[in-house]
Amino acid sequence: MTVLVPDDHGVAALSTVDGVRAVVLDLSDPAQLAGADVLVPPFLSVCKLVSAMEQMPKLRLVQLLTAGAEAWLGRLPEGVRLSNCRGAHGGSTAEWVFAALLSIYRELPAFDAARRAGEWDYHVTDTMQDKRMLVVGAGDLGEQLRRRFDAFDAHTTLVGTRARDGVHGVDELPALLGEHDAVIMVVPMTDATRHMVDAEFLSRMRDGAILVNAARGPVVHTEALVAELNSGRLRAALDVTDPEPLPPGHPLWTAPNLLLTPHVAGSVTVREKRAWGIAARQIAQFAAGKDPDNLIRGAY
């Protein structure tokens, strides 16, 4: 089975997988494309590769190195399946969520601003302990967050597409929003989740609550969030925005009550090693005639 990979990291990662021959992708080589059974795309290459798939008649699987798969949904040829890298980046993204929430609760930006001004600004801060956390998205990242919140003596409620053991259904979300101190969005980007966090959603959150978006920018209706931030009623931590990157003069640059980072939650030093570990396992399953664990099935 021939697997086209973006670089030598992929060749090395797949070198011990039985029945697999990994080849670095060369879009100018028609013979290579014609023989491809599996494609592992490089980052940010969707349009170029979708058109190239016309030259890949044997292709049966696209294995991503990211958890987000929205750019590929509905764009693959018939018979080609899609698997993501769920499990590779959840830990690092969970770290970012905790860093953001702890920075807000413990007022670290304010203390750093006081230091820069030469002021000893002693005062009591809030704490994560005993906070009620509503995590919308019950996949790998949701479970990673629940485990970490438990260690911080916070209380977690998980929400997924459907209710199941330990997880509330999305239909329960309106009633849950006002009962929690923070709402953390970790859903995939789909038609169902676009602008999921709209003005009505935000209005149901309790005063002073924190919205955290570690999913994709369009999950949140930007103008509705800016209005709430400017009113002072809600706070937010965003690693993703809509649009992204933010253009000069955008209201989020100067919005109060906001902690903003430039889509770096998963950008850590071990991301390639972890991603290829997951991808190699998925491809090994496929080579053995099994469905990869991470096949995209549309639920969160």
Secondary structure, 3 states (H helix, E strand, C coil): CEEEECCHHHHHHCCCCCCCEEEECCCCCHHHHHCCCEECCCCCCHHHHHHHHHHCCCCCEEECCCCCCCCCCCCCCCCCEEECCCCCCHHHHHHHHHHHHHHHHCCHHHHHHHHHCCCCCCCCCCCCCCCEEEEECCCHHHHHHHHHHHHCCCEEEEEECCCECCEEEHHHHHHHHCCCCEEEECCCCCCCCCCCECHHHHHHCCCCCEEEECCCHHHECHHHHHHHHHHCCCEEEECCCCCCCCCCCCHHHCCCCEEECCCCCCCCCCHHHHHHHHHHHHHHHHHCCCCCCCECCCCC
